[in-house]
Amino acid sequence: MKARRIVETVIGQLSERFNIQKVRARDLWHLSHRLIRKILSHNLCFVLNKKLGNPPLQFDLLISS
């Protein structure tokens, strides 16, 4: 149950904050790189929160702190 909650939170963040559902690209190369950049930025926010001592999935704290 705990793992499912984390997975659903991450999918929700990718959908809402990073607009992963609306990735428009001309070809497969552009599509894959746009998706990779969005996932990479999500992981970067996660790591920054861990370094700052914040809860890992609370990305709003990065802006306010």
Secondary structure, 3 states (H helix, E strand, C coil): CHHHHHHHHHHHHHHHCCCHHHCCCCCHHHHHHHHHHHHHHHHHHHHHHHHHCCCCCCCHHHHHC
